[in-house]
């Protein structure tokens, strides 16, 4: 990699271009983000800050962090890029965070045969829970407020941090069991 202001500016333009692409350029973007963080410090400025990379890419902080972590983990392993692309960056981020060094190939095999929801449990070696079903509701604000009141009345709670409710599934099942009687 070249050093200096011109290579830094070219790398930033490359990051902007890759971040704007609609196709799956995530691995290329991960490499470019990693390279940007590794730029040497010059007399005036150093590598772009993490906040700069978030601003440049217009991606979330979490996404930028995961992409850099993925490249750090997989860059020297001689794994075909098309295989990594097939697995997808979300599963690669889970692997980067959970598997031991040297276990990446085995973890990729697991990732190719399991869903993103199953992957952490399988990599940790913990028994998987029965498959859950996801239900999506489209509620008006008034309906949502009523739904939330029912869940709160049946044991759901507001979390200490964040939004939404915790223990909502159990609360919904308690509410439904009262109706089914």
C-alpha positions in Angstrom: 0.0 0.0 0.0 1.3 3.5 -0.8 1.5 6.0 1.9 0.8 9.7 1.8 -2.0 12.1 1.2 -2.8 11.0 -2.4 -3.1 7.3 -1.4 -5.2 8.3 1.6 -7.6 10.3 -0.6 -7.8 7.5 -3.1 -8.6 5.0 -0.4 -11.4 7.3 1.0 -12.9 7.6 -2.5 -12.7 3.8 -2.9 -14.5 3.3 0.4 -17.2 5.8 -0.6 -17.7 4.0 -3.9 -17.8 0.5 -2.3 -20.2 1.7 0.4 -22.6 3.1 -2.2 -22.7 -0.1 -4.3 -25.9 -2.1 -4.1 -24.3 -5.4 -4.9 -22.3 -7.5 -2.4 -19.0 -5.6 -2.2 -18.8 -6.1 1.6 -15.6 -8.0 1.6 -13.9 -5.4 -0.6 -15.3 -2.7 1.7 -14.0 -4.6 4.7 -10.5 -4.7 3.2 -10.6 -1.0 2.3 -11.8 0.0 5.8 -9.1 -2.1 7.4 -6.5 -0.5 5.1 -7.8 3.0 6.0 -7.4 2.3 9.7 -3.8 1.0 9.1 -2.7 4.2 7.3 0.5 5.6 8.8 0.3 8.8 10.9 1.6 11.8 8.9 2.7 15.1 10.4 -0.7 16.7 9.9 -3.1 13.8 10.3 -3.3 10.1 11.0 -5.6 7.5 9.6 -9.3 8.4 9.4 -11.0 8.0 12.8 -13.6 5.4 13.3 -16.2 8.2 13.3 -14.8 9.4 10.0 -15.3 6.0 8.5 -18.9 5.8 9.7 -19.5 9.2 8.2 -17.8 8.4 4.9 -19.6 5.1 4.4 -23.0 6.2 5.8 -23.1 2.8 7.5 -23.9 2.2 11.2 -21.0 2.1 13.7 -21.8 -1.5 14.3 -21.6 -2.4 10.6 -18.2 -0.6 10.2 -16.9 -2.3 13.3 -18.0 -5.8 12.1 -16.5 -5.3 8.6 -13.1 -4.3 10.0 -13.2 -7.3 12.4 -14.1 -9.6 9.6 -11.1 -8.5 7.5 -8.7 -8.7 10.5 -9.8 -12.3 11.1 -10.0 -13.7 7.5 -7.4 -11.6 5.5 -4.5 -14.1 5.6 -6.3 -17.4 5.6 -6.3 -18.1 1.8 -10.1 -18.8 1.9 -11.6 -18.1 -1.5 -13.4 -14.7 -1.5 -16.4 -16.3 -3.2 -16.8 -18.7 -0.3 -16.7 -15.8 2.2 -19.2 -13.9 0.1 -21.6 -16.9 0.0 -21.5 -17.2 3.8 -22.2 -13.4 4.1 -20.7 -10.8 6.3 -23.3 -11.2 9.1 -22.3 -14.8 9.6 -18.6 -13.9 9.2 -19.0 -11.3 12.0 -20.4 -14.0 14.3 -17.5 -16.4 13.4 -15.0 -13.6 13.9 -16.4 -13.0 17.4 -16.9 -16.5 18.5 -14.5 -19.0 17.0 -11.0 -19.7 18.2 -8.1 -18.8 15.9 -7.4 -21.7 13.6 -11.0 -22.9 13.7 -12.2 -20.6 10.9 -12.6 -23.3 8.2 -14.6 -25.5 10.5 -16.7 -22.5 11.5 -17.4 -21.7 7.8 -18.6 -25.2 7.3 -21.0 -24.8 10.1 -22.1 -21.4 8.8 -22.9 -22.8 5.4 -25.4 -25.3 6.9 -27.0 -23.2 9.7 -29.0 -20.0 10.0 -27.7 -16.9 11.5 -29.9 -17.5 14.5 -28.5 -21.0 15.0 -24.9 -20.1 14.4 -23.8 -18.7 17.8 -25.2 -21.7 19.7 -23.6 -24.2 17.3 -20.2 -22.4 17.5 -20.4 -22.3 21.3 -21.3 -26.0 21.4 -24.5 -25.3 23.4 -27.7 -27.2 22.7 -29.9 -25.4 20.2 -33.4 -24.4 21.3 -36.3 -25.7 19.4 -36.8 -23.6 16.2 -38.9 -20.5 17.0 -41.3 -19.0 14.5 -41.2 -15.3 13.8 -44.4 -13.3 13.6 -44.5 -9.8 12.1 -47.4 -7.4 13.0 -48.2 -4.2 11.2 -50.0 -2.1 13.8 -51.1 1.4 13.9 -49.7 3.5 16.8 -53.1 3.1 18.6 -53.1 -0.7 18.1 -49.4 -0.9 19.2 -50.2 1.0 22.4 -53.0 -1.4 23.1 -50.9 -4.4 22.3 -48.1 -3.1 24.6 -50.6 -2.6 27.5 -51.8 -6.2 27.1 -48.2 -7.5 27.2 -47.3 -5.3 30.2 -50.4 -6.6 32.0 -49.3 -10.2 31.4 -45.7 -9.9 32.6 -43.7 -8.1 29.9 -41.4 -5.3 31.1 -39.6 -2.3 29.7 -35.8 -3.0 29.7 -33.5 -1.0 31.9 -31.8 0.3 28.8 -33.2 0.6 25.3 -36.6 0.5 23.9 -39.3 -2.1 23.4 -40.2 -4.9 25.9 -38.6 -7.9 27.4 -40.3 -11.2 28.1 -43.0 -10.3 25.6 -43.3 -13.8 24.1 -44.2 -15.3 27.5 -46.6 -12.4 28.2 -48.3 -12.9 24.9 -48.7 -16.6 25.5 -50.2 -15.9 29.0 -52.7 -13.5 27.5 -53.7 -15.9 24.8 -54.1 -18.8 27.3 -56.6 -16.7 29.2 -58.6 -16.1 26.0 -58.5 -19.8 25.0 -60.1 -21.0 28.3 
